Amino acid sequence: MKILIIRFSSFGDVLMTSPVLKKIKKVYPDSEIDFLVYDSFSEAVTDNPNLNNIYIFPKKKSKDFDYINKLISELKEKKYDYVIDLHSKLLSGYIGKKLKTNYIKYQKRKWWKTILVKLRLIRYKADLPIVKQYFRPLKKLNIFYENEKTEFFFNLSIEDNLNKKYNLNEEYLILAPGASKNTKKWVYFNELAALLTEKLNMKIYVIGGKEDFGVVKESKNIIDLCGKLSFKESGALLKHAKFSVTNDSGPFHISVGVDTKTFVIFGPTDSGMFLFGENEILISSNQECSPCSLHGDDECPKKHFNCMKLLLPEQVFEVIKEKINENTGN
């Protein structure tokens, strides 16, 4: 059986397809699974052993119908038995239906609910975690969710190269202060870094995009790698960390995908979109107005930004200390 999965963006959403890929391969071990993804998020699925081919779609071509139709012609030659659309947008639907085969798509949130949230008439609450939503339409293939975890893969050569630079065997932790939207960024990462170096006396690596460089000040024990690592390199570094502290962002999903203890800070977005195991610790100030957004905003709709400002670094540190002590028995 030949299957094409379509999920173009964003990084976390693409990465959260990994449980689906693993389960398809388990139920249909002889299946061939291909994946269609935007170029900027392809690292979320490259190196995944459950995939046969990855079609990397240049995002700048998303409105180029000559390119899109040429791609469709190429995909038709593969004679897929099923197209599984895990994006459910106009482009993914157009491509999926044009392939003239069994087309399955996952059900996004109701359109009217999206409008009401954007108009600030209701707060956003996820009906189901995204991973479970991905599995719902797959019942047609007798594929069901059974606690499969998100997995992030990378080539071992990346790990070896990083080990030469940073010594992955020594004890360290990771901070990831960035996010795709300003309101998803907790404002006290620099203060938390000072507390962690003082109280735990551990080396800290700061990861993220180049725009996050300087959010946490460098010192003897704090090394700022923002803008210097690929997603894969970040994954290798996270894999060996004692723990990470992140926002609702790509590094959160990577940290979960390499099974590292992850403290994740939520403010305007709904943590109910994601599955939490013993290794994922949710931290929130639990404001009455949260969650207020689907994906975060450039500015707080109420202008006070209490969901992030009222969550103090001392509070976050206490949660970290408590969870670390639980594991050590102190």
C-alpha positions as CSV (number, residue, x, y, z in Angstrom):
1,M,0.0,0.0,0.0
2,K,1.3,3.5,-1.0
3,I,0.4,6.4,1.2
4,L,1.0,10.1,0.9
5,I,0.8,12.3,4.0
6,I,0.4,16.0,3.6
7,R,1.3,18.4,6.4
8,F,3.0,21.6,5.2
9,S,3.5,23.5,8.5
10,S,4.3,24.5,11.1
11,F,7.2,22.8,12.8
12,G,5.4,21.4,15.8
13,D,2.4,20.4,13.8
14,V,4.6,18.5,11.3
15,L,6.6,16.9,14.1
16,M,3.4,15.7,15.8
17,T,2.6,13.6,12.7
18,S,5.4,11.1,13.9
19,P,3.0,9.0,16.0
20,V,0.8,8.6,12.9
21,L,3.7,7.5,10.7
22,K,4.8,5.0,13.3
23,K,1.4,3.5,13.8
24,I,0.7,3.2,10.0
25,K,4.0,1.3,9.7
26,K,3.0,-0.9,12.6
27,V,-0.4,-1.8,11.2
28,Y,0.8,-2.0,7.6
29,P,4.5,-3.0,7.8
30,D,4.8,-3.3,4.0
31,S,3.4,0.1,3.3
32,E,5.3,2.8,1.5
33,I,4.8,6.2,3.2
34,D,5.8,9.5,1.5
35,F,5.4,13.0,3.0
36,L,4.8,16.5,1.5
37,V,6.0,19.4,3.6
38,Y,7.2,23.0,3.3
39,D,10.9,23.5,3.0
40,S,11.2,25.6,6.1
41,F,9.7,22.8,8.3
42,S,11.2,19.7,6.6
43,E,13.7,19.0,9.4
44,A,10.7,17.9,11.5
45,V,10.4,14.7,9.4
46,T,13.7,14.1,7.6
47,D,15.6,11.1,9.0
48,N,12.3,9.5,10.1
49,P,12.8,5.8,9.5
50,N,9.1,5.3,8.8
51,L,9.2,7.4,5.7
52,N,10.2,6.3,2.2
53,N,10.3,9.7,0.4
54,I,9.9,13.3,1.5
55,Y,8.7,15.9,-1.1
56,I,10.0,19.3,0.0
57,F,7.7,22.1,-1.2
58,P,9.2,25.6,-1.4
59,K,6.8,27.8,0.5
60,K,7.4,30.7,-1.9
61,K,5.8,28.4,-4.6
62,S,2.5,27.9,-2.6
63,K,0.6,30.2,-5.0
64,D,2.5,29.2,-8.2
65,F,-0.1,26.9,-9.9
66,D,2.3,25.9,-12.7
67,Y,4.6,24.5,-10.0
68,I,1.7,23.0,-8.1
69,N,0.3,21.2,-11.1
70,K,3.7,19.9,-12.2
71,L,4.1,18.5,-8.7
72,I,0.6,16.9,-8.9
73,S,1.6,15.2,-12.2
74,E,4.8,13.9,-10.5
75,L,2.8,12.6,-7.5
76,K,0.2,10.9,-9.8
77,E,3.0,8.7,-11.2
78,K,3.4,7.2,-7.7
79,K,-0.2,5.7,-7.9
80,Y,-0.9,6.3,-4.2
81,D,-3.7,4.1,-2.6
82,Y,-4.4,6.8,0.0
83,V,-3.7,10.5,0.5
84,I,-4.0,11.5,4.2
85,D,-4.4,15.3,4.5
86,L,-3.3,16.3,8.0
87,H,-3.3,20.0,7.1
88,S,-6.9,20.5,5.8
89,K,-6.2,23.8,4.1
90,L,-7.1,24.8,0.5
91,L,-3.7,23.9,-0.9
92,S,-3.4,20.5,0.7
93,G,-7.0,19.7,-0.2
94,Y,-6.5,20.8,-3.8
95,I,-3.4,18.6,-4.2
96,G,-5.0,15.6,-2.4
97,K,-8.2,15.6,-4.4
98,K,-6.4,16.1,-7.7
99,L,-4.5,12.8,-7.2
100,K,-7.8,11.0,-7.8
101,T,-7.4,8.4,-5.1
102,N,-8.8,7.7,-1.7
103,Y,-8.6,11.0,0.1
104,I,-8.7,11.2,3.9
105,K,-8.4,14.5,5.9
106,Y,-8.5,15.3,9.5
107,Q,-11.2,17.6,10.9
108,K,-9.9,21.0,12.0
109,R,-11.7,23.0,14.6
110,K,-15.1,24.4,13.5
111,W,-14.8,27.5,11.3
112,W,-17.3,29.4,13.4
113,K,-15.2,28.7,16.5
114,T,-12.1,30.2,14.9
115,I,-14.0,33.4,14.0
116,L,-15.4,33.8,17.5
117,V,-12.0,33.4,19.0
118,K,-10.4,35.9,16.6
119,L,-13.2,38.3,17.5
120,R,-12.5,37.8,21.2
121,L,-16.0,36.6,21.8
122,I,-15.0,33.3,23.3
123,R,-11.8,31.8,24.7
124,Y,-10.1,29.1,22.7
125,K,-10.3,25.6,24.0
126,A,-9.1,22.6,22.0
127,D,-11.6,19.8,21.5
128,L,-8.8,17.2,21.4
129,P,-5.0,17.2,21.5
130,I,-3.7,17.6,17.9
131,V,-2.1,14.1,17.8
132,K,-5.5,12.5,18.7
133,Q,-7.2,14.7,16.1
134,Y,-4.7,13.4,13.5
135,F,-5.8,9.8,14.3
136,R,-9.6,10.3,14.2
137,P,-10.0,10.0,10.4
138,L,-7.6,7.0,10.3
139,K,-10.2,4.7,11.7
140,K,-11.1,4.1,8.1
141,L,-7.8,2.2,7.9
142,N,-8.3,0.5,11.3
143,I,-5.6,2.8,12.8
144,F,-6.2,4.1,16.3
145,Y,-4.3,6.1,18.8
146,E,-2.7,4.0,21.5
147,N,-0.4,6.4,23.5
148,E,2.1,6.7,20.7
149,K,4.7,9.5,21.5
150,T,6.1,12.2,19.3
151,E,9.6,11.3,18.1
152,F,12.3,13.6,16.6
153,F,15.0,12.0,14.5
154,F,18.5,13.1,13.5
155,N,21.6,11.6,11.9
156,L,24.1,10.3,14.5
157,S,26.9,12.2,12.8
158,I,25.2,15.4,14.0
159,E,25.4,14.1,17.6
160,D,29.1,13.2,17.1
161,N,30.0,16.7,15.7
162,L,28.1,18.5,18.5
163,N,29.9,16.3,21.1
164,K,33.2,17.5,19.8
165,K,32.2,21.1,20.3
166,Y,30.2,21.0,23.5
167,N,30.8,17.7,25.3
168,L,27.4,16.2,25.6
169,N,28.4,14.0,28.5
170,E,28.7,16.9,31.0
171,E,25.7,18.0,32.9
172,Y,23.8,21.0,31.4
173,L,20.4,22.3,30.8
174,I,18.7,24.2,28.0
175,L,16.7,27.4,27.8
176,A,14.6,28.2,24.7
177,P,13.2,31.8,25.1
178,G,11.8,32.2,21.6
179,A,8.4,31.6,20.0
180,S,6.6,32.4,16.8
181,K,4.5,35.1,18.4
182,N,5.4,37.7,21.0
183,T,2.6,36.8,23.4
184,K,3.9,33.3,23.6
185,K,7.3,34.5,24.9
186,W,7.8,34.4,28.7
187,V,9.5,37.6,29.8
188,Y,11.8,36.4,32.5
189,F,14.2,33.9,30.9
190,N,17.2,36.0,31.7
191,E,16.3,36.2,35.4
192,L,15.6,32.5,35.5
193,A,19.0,31.8,34.0
194,A,20.6,33.8,36.8
195,L,18.7,31.8,39.4
196,L,19.6,28.4,37.8
197,T,23.3,29.2,37.6
198,E,23.3,30.4,41.2
199,K,21.3,27.6,42.7
200,L,22.1,24.6,40.5
201,N,25.6,25.6,39.4
202,M,25.0,24.0,35.9
203,K,26.0,25.0,32.5
204,I,23.2,26.5,30.4
205,Y,22.9,26.5,26.6
206,V,20.4,28.9,25.1
207,I,18.8,27.8,21.8
208,G,16.5,29.4,19.3
209,G,16.4,31.6,16.2
210,K,18.9,34.4,15.5
211,E,16.1,36.8,16.7
212,D,16.4,35.3,20.2
213,F,20.2,36.0,20.5
214,G,20.8,38.2,23.5
215,V,17.5,37.5,25.3
216,V,19.6,35.7,27.9
217,K,22.9,37.3,28.7
218,E,26.0,35.2,28.3
219,S,28.3,34.5,31.2
220,K,30.9,31.9,32.3
221,N,28.2,29.3,32.5
222,I,25.7,30.6,30.0
223,I,26.4,30.0,26.3
224,D,24.0,31.6,23.7
225,L,23.6,29.4,20.6
226,C,20.6,31.2,19.2
227,G,20.8,31.4,15.4
228,K,23.8,29.0,15.4
229,L,22.1,25.6,15.4
230,S,19.8,23.8,13.0
231,F,16.7,22.1,14.2
232,K,18.6,18.8,14.1
233,E,21.5,20.1,16.1
234,S,19.1,21.5,18.6
235,G,17.6,18.1,18.9
236,A,20.9,16.4,19.5
237,L,21.8,19.0,22.2
238,L,18.4,18.6,23.8
239,K,18.6,14.8,23.9
240,H,21.5,14.9,26.4
241,A,20.3,17.8,28.5
242,K,19.2,17.3,32.1
243,F,16.1,19.3,31.3
244,S,14.8,22.1,29.2
245,V,12.7,25.2,29.8
246,T,10.7,26.4,26.8
247,N,7.7,28.4,25.6
248,D,5.0,26.9,23.4
249,S,7.3,26.7,20.5
250,G,9.3,24.4,18.2
251,P,12.0,23.6,20.8
252,F,9.2,22.4,23.1
253,H,8.1,19.8,20.5
254,I,11.7,18.8,19.8
255,S,12.5,18.4,23.5
256,V,9.4,16.1,23.8
257,G,10.5,14.3,20.7
258,V,13.9,13.3,22.1
259,D,12.3,12.4,25.5
260,T,14.0,15.1,27.6
261,K,12.4,16.4,30.7
262,T,10.7,19.6,29.5
263,F,9.3,22.5,31.5
264,V,7.0,24.4,29.2
265,I,5.5,27.8,29.9
266,F,2.0,28.6,28.5
267,G,0.2,31.9,28.5
268,P,-2.2,32.9,25.7
269,T,-2.5,29.5,24.0
270,D,-4.2,26.3,25.1
271,S,-2.0,23.6,26.5
272,G,-5.0,21.2,25.8
273,M,-3.7,21.1,22.2
274,F,-0.9,18.8,23.3
275,L,-0.4,15.6,25.2
276,F,1.6,15.7,28.4
277,G,3.4,12.7,29.9
278,E,5.5,12.4,33.0
279,N,8.4,14.1,31.3
280,E,6.5,17.2,30.3
281,I,5.7,19.7,33.0
282,L,3.2,22.5,32.3
283,I,3.8,25.9,34.0
284,S,1.2,28.6,33.8
285,S,0.0,31.6,35.8
286,N,-3.6,30.4,35.2
287,Q,-5.1,33.8,34.3
288,E,-8.8,34.0,33.9
289,C,-8.4,35.5,30.4
290,S,-6.2,32.6,29.2
291,P,-6.2,31.0,26.7
292,C,-7.1,33.9,24.5
293,S,-5.6,33.0,21.1
294,L,-5.2,30.1,18.7
295,H,-1.5,30.7,17.9
296,G,-0.5,33.7,19.9
297,D,-0.5,37.4,18.9
298,D,2.0,40.2,18.4
299,E,0.4,42.1,21.4
300,C,-1.7,41.1,24.3
301,P,-5.4,41.7,23.4
302,K,-6.0,43.2,26.9
303,K,-2.7,45.1,26.9
304,H,-1.7,43.9,30.3
305,F,0.1,40.6,29.4
306,N,-0.6,39.2,32.8
307,C,-0.4,35.6,31.7
308,M,3.4,36.0,31.3
309,K,4.3,39.0,33.4
310,L,2.7,37.6,36.6
311,L,4.5,34.3,36.3
312,L,7.7,35.2,38.2
313,P,11.1,33.5,37.7
314,E,11.1,32.5,41.4
315,Q,7.9,30.6,40.8
316,V,9.2,28.8,37.8
317,F,12.4,27.9,39.6
318,E,10.5,26.4,42.5
319,V,8.6,24.1,40.1
320,I,11.9,23.1,38.5
321,K,13.5,22.4,41.9
322,E,10.6,20.4,43.1
323,K,10.5,18.2,40.1
324,I,14.3,17.7,40.0
325,N,14.2,16.8,43.7
326,E,11.4,14.2,43.1
327,N,13.7,12.4,40.7
328,T,16.8,12.5,43.0
329,G,14.8,11.6,46.1
330,N,15.9,14.7,47.9
